[in-house]
Amino acid sequence: MSLKDITKEVHTEAEQTPFMRAVFKKSMPADIWADYTYQKSIIYSSIESVARDAGYTVNCLDVERALKLYQDAKEMTDGHFPRLRPETVEYSRYLLDLAGQGDKILGHLYTWHMGDLHGGQMIKKVMPQFPHRNLDFADVEGTKVKIRALLNDGIGDEAISAFEWAIKLMETYNDELPNNE
């Protein structure tokens, strides 16, 4: 079974969250998107630190998005960053604890970064009013190929975990969405 098949159910669940529905209905408030972008910058920093330390980004430097997410968040908030959500802190600690645990971090790199290379490209078109440096890749298809070259089906549990963490974070915004999307 492929990694895509292994994660299909939880991927569909993530796509159907009120948060993602608000994105694709074009009703995402700017302050919520800015907050989420900042939270993602922290998460990506953790993923990329562990992946870099394990040598996974050496041949795939374009995968590093944390700084670009930070720059996007800074522009949207005029440098007045939101508080870190407890889920972001908890997830970042979980990710950092994956250091030295083989290829487990690849499940998280796959889930988040391939999401940017696929759905993120649609988000840029749906929400052009926001900065999307983090979604501007030098070579989208080439970066996908490089990430896929790192993967194996054995990282399925961690890829599922990454989706579950993403859903958990997105759910923290449910009460803040207009009409509780």
N, C-alpha and C positions, 0 to 999 in steps of 0.2 A: 504494500500500500504506500502511495506517495505521501509526502509531507502535506501537500495540498489537500489530499483526501483525509488525512489524519486530523487536520484542523478545520475541515469544512463546516462542521456543526457549530463550533464556537465562533468561527469567522462570521457565519450568518447571524449569530446572536449579536455580535458586536455591531454589524451593519444595521441591525434593527433597533438599536438603543434609541431612546428619545434624543440623545445628543446628536447622533449621526443623522437621524431624521431631520432635525433642525438644520444641520449643515446642508443637506440636499434639498430642503424646502426653501433654502435661502433666508431662513429666519433666525440665524445664529446672531445673538447680540455681540457687538464688538468687544465688550468687556469680558464676556465669557470666553470668546475665542482667544483673547490676549492672555487670560489666565491659563487656559489650557495649553497654549503655546509655551508659556513660561514653565509650567509643570513638565511638559515634554522635554524642555531643554535640560532639566535636571535628570530626568530618566535617561535621556540619550547620553548625557555625560557619563552616567554610571555604566550603561551598556558598552559604550565605546571605550571607556577606560579599561574595562575587563577584557574586551575583545582585542584591544591594542596590546595589552600586556601579554595576551596569549599568542600574539603574532598574526591574528586573523585579518587585520586591516592593512598589513604591509603591501599587499598587491591590490588593495581595494581602497585607496585613500579617499576616493570620492564618496564613500559611504559615511564618512564622518559629518554629522549634521548638527551636533550639539551647539557649536558656536553660532551657526546660522539661525538656529531656533532662538538662541539667546538674543541675537541681533534683531530678529523679528519681534520678539516680545518687548525688547527695549524700545523699539520704534512705536509699538502700539500703546505702550504704557507711559511714554515719555520718561522712562527710567524709574518710574514709581511701581516697582514690581509688586504683585500680589503676594500674600503669605503663601508659604508652602502648605499644601494640603497634607494631612496626615498620611493619606494613601500614597502620595508621592514619596514622602520620607520613608515609609515602610517598604515600598517597592524598591527604592534606590538601595536601601540596606540589603534587601534580598539579593539584588543584582551584584552588589559589591562582594557579598558572601559567596558568589559563584566563582570568584577568582581561584584559579588553581584546581577547579573541578572539571577538567576536561573540556568537552565542547558544549556544555550546557548553555553557555552564554549565546551560542549560535541560534538557539530557539528564539531568543528575545531579539537578536539582531535581525533574524529572518522576519519575524512577525511585524516589528515596527518599521524597519527600513524597506522591506518589500511592500509594505502598505503605502509608504511614501512614493515608491516607484510605480505603483498601480493606482490605487484610489486617491492618493495625494495629487496625482496629475489631474484627476477629475475635480478635486477640491479647488485647485488653482483656478479652474475655469468657472466653477460655481460661485466662488467667493473672491473675485478679483479686487475687491476693495481693501483686502488685507495684504500685507507684505508676505511673500512666500519664498524668501531666499533659501529656506530649508528644503524646498521642493524643486529647486533649480539644480539639476544634476548636469555635469558636463556631458555625460553619455548615459542616458537612461537605460538603453538596452544593454550596453556593455557592463554597466554596474549590476544589472540583474544577473547576467551571465557569471560575473565574478562572485556574487553572493551564492548563487546556486552551486558553484564549484566547491564551496565550503561545506555544503549541507549533507546530511544523511538522515535517514528515517528514524534513527535512534534519538534524535533531538525532539521528537514529536511531543513528548510530555512537557518539555520546557516551552515549546511553541504554544501549546494549549495554555500553559500557565501564563505566558505573556498576554495572550488574548484575555484571559480572566482578569489579569491586573488592569488591562486597558479598559475593560468593561467596568470594573470596580471604580476606576478614576472617573470615567464618563458619567457613571450614575451619581457621583457627588454633585453634579450640576443639574440634576433633574428638577429640583425645586426652583432653580433660578431661570429655567427656560421659559420663554413666553408660552402661555397657554399649556404649560407642562407637556410639551411636544410628545 
